Amino acid sequence: MISNPTVPHKSVIITPQGKTEQNELLALETPYNISLNDVNIGSSMVLPVGLEEFGVGFLFGQGFIKKPEEVVEVLLCPDGRIGVYADVDETATHEVIITSGCGGTGKISKEMFEGAFEPLQEATISFPEIKEFIRSVLHASPLGPQTHCVHGCGLWAEGKLQAFYEDVGRHNAVDKILGAILLGKAPANGAIYTTGRLTSDMVLKCARIGIPIIMSRTAPSSLGLAIAKRAGATLAAYARPERVNVFHGESRIRV
């Protein structure tokens, strides 16, 4: 794991008035393989922070891991591999669907789209909490203002920010939150807030793990909303410290 996931670079700013040099910081994007019980499952380009959480969350989205008690150990290997060991069948085949992730590289288990939803964890959130939650996520790390290249994602429960992760990919940032829940580092009975849009797979994974309140700085898709309705989740978008557009489940938002 890298403590400062940025690399310096000098850019040349060109305007009609001339050229100037400027020091920049670039977000570090690194390939990692994810294995389950020493069987390679897949790979992803990841910001190298929260890697243990990402590995477990990634496998949750692929349908291999479903419950916290299945996870035994997570190891970060020097060969660029996140090794997850779990009490599951790593040889089982899982039909996947290509998601709306940028470049079409995102995949999610088809099994997650099918069948009834388990009852969600129950929670509400007040408007003063929403204000503190959003500000906490947006100011949790200097990496966003420094690089303008990462998405942030936070989990709020029991009146405080329980977890925060960021990544170059919005899906990865959410997967890290899901991994934190599966590793027992955060509870599911709260609200998740992401700076990325709420497409079907984003909403689906949050609902499947039991998060009742799903919020975003940006917009939901039509299928994301349909899944929230099926699951009985609260779906809120365009969330700001002073306002929020609730597309479904407004009863969990307390003014």
Sequence and secondary structure as in RCSB ss.txt:
>XXXX:A:sequence
MISNPTVPHKSVIITPQGKTEQNELLALETPYNISLNDVNIGSSMVLPVGLEEFGVGFLFGQGFIKKPEEVVEVL
LCPDGRIGVYADVDETATHEVIITSGCGGTGKISKEMFEGAFEPLQEATISFPEIKEFIRSVLHASPLGPQTHCV
HGCGLWAEGKLQAFYEDVGRHNAVDKILGAILLGKAPANGAIYTTGRLTSDMVLKCARIGIPIIMSRTAPSSLGL
AIAKRAGATLAAYARPERVNVFHGESRIRV
>XXXX:A:secstr
  SS EEEEEEEEEETTEEEEEEEEEE  EEEEEEETTEEEEEEEE SSSHHHHHHHHHHHTTS  SGGGEEEEE
EETTTEEEEEESS TT    EEE SSGGG  EEEGGGGSS         EEHHHHHHHHHHHHTS SHHHHHS  
EEEEEEETTEEEEEEEESSHHHHHHHHHHHHHTTSS SSSEEEESS B HHHHHHHHHHT  EEEESS B HHHH
HHHHHHT EEEEEEETTEEEEEE GGGEE 
